[in-house]
Amino acid sequence: MAEGVDVKAVRIRAGDAFVEAELRIPSRAGGLVIFAHGSGSSRFSGRNRRVALFLEMRGFVTLLVDLLTRHEETIDVQTAEYRFDIPRLAARVVATIDWAAHRPETASLPVCCFGASTGAAAALSAAAERPERVQAVVSRGGRPDRNDASRRSRPPQALSERTRVEG
């Protein structure tokens, strides 16, 4: 864990479900990165947690979100029924963006959605639904170009020096 990071387990209402997440707030916050995990992954993904740590050490709040409920994950492990349901995943990223907009720790921060695998398509769709809130989308793997939202998205504004990631 990065030094001086406040970690909170949170539950976010997403339609008729609640998703579990981990909100990680460094002492100096310059932006919020919402992680949309890919198929078969969760907020405990080692790869995404390493990226989150890197960002936290540079002053970004991170929100690692399980886009499926525990019940859905149990079914999905056997059937893969939910992991490719991009509209469901995107709606949950939108709910997370909206939730963060009403939290005192995150309401004023610029937002980036970081999507991995199918989470990349969900992140892009969510950004297209909340263009006034999401400043950037980062894709790690996946095929966001296969998503209809890529045609509806606007180019992001330039990030300020304070929120630009260097490394």
Secondary structure by P-SEA (a helix, b strand, c coil): cccbbbbbbbccccccbbbbbbbbbcccccbbbbbbcccccccccaaaaaaaaaaaaabbbbbbbccccaaaaaaaacccccccaaaaaaaaaaaaaaaaaaccccccbbbbbbbcaaaaaaaaaaaaacccccccccccccccccccccccccccccccccccccc
